[in-house]
Amino acid sequence: MTEPPGRRERKKAATRQKIADSALRLFLERGYDAVGIRDVAAEADVAVTTLFSHFASKEALVFDQDDNFEQRLTRAVTECTPDESLIPALRREIHAMVRHCAAESATPIWRMIDESPALTEYEKSMRLRHAESLATAIAADLDLSQTTTACRTIARFVIDAFSLAREAPDPEAAVDEIFRMIEAAWEVSGLARAR
């Protein structure tokens, strides 16, 4: 059983959330490029140094759930039961993430991301990092001494499933369609038998 976070951790989490909420509100009201770090810090009533202790860059303010998404994907692998296939576990997680990010309330945020070269580039690098983390988790789950090309390929397919489904007219159906191809690639790779 996990212990609830202490007062200090709760306060840090609340400050981080306040900064992220303030940033998003300002970005959507004024436009991403029109808002500076100092504007966000002032809106959140924190020092610029406090902002940077929670977020490494202006782009990271938009993707405040980045670490959470990455952890959810790797946990889908590490917490997969021995009698459960890895690909269905990842499909479930991608479905949940797509539902969250394809919600109507997320549309203005994705429009802002798609219109900003800096945010688009950040999102692309974030996806690559998530794919590497996922590939590492898959390799560890299979007791491989290193991350193989097959692990990286499956991980990239899974990460790209999120992006492709988010942009599809029917995101849920898109996830299922994409995962049928991922399942086939998983079988062909021989990794399914290694698990």
ZIPE-V186637 format. One line per field, one symbol per residue. ss: DSSP state (2 for helix, 1 for strand, 0 for the rest). phi: phi as a letter, one per 30 degrees, with the letter a starting at -180 (. if undefined). A space follows every 10 residues. Layout:
ss=???
phi=???
This chain:
ss=0000002222 2222222222 2222222222 0222002222 2222000222 2222000222 2200022222 2222222200 0000022222 2222222222 2002222222 2222202222 2222222222 2222222222 2000000022 2222222222 2222222000 2222222222 2222222220 22220
phi=.dddddeddd dddddddddd ddddeddddc jeddcceddd ddddhbdedd eddcbdaddd ddcdcedddd dddddeddcd dedcdddddd eeddeddded dcdeddeddd dddddceddd dddddddddd dddddddddd ddhddbdddd ddddddeddd eddddedddb edddeddddd ddeddddddi deddd
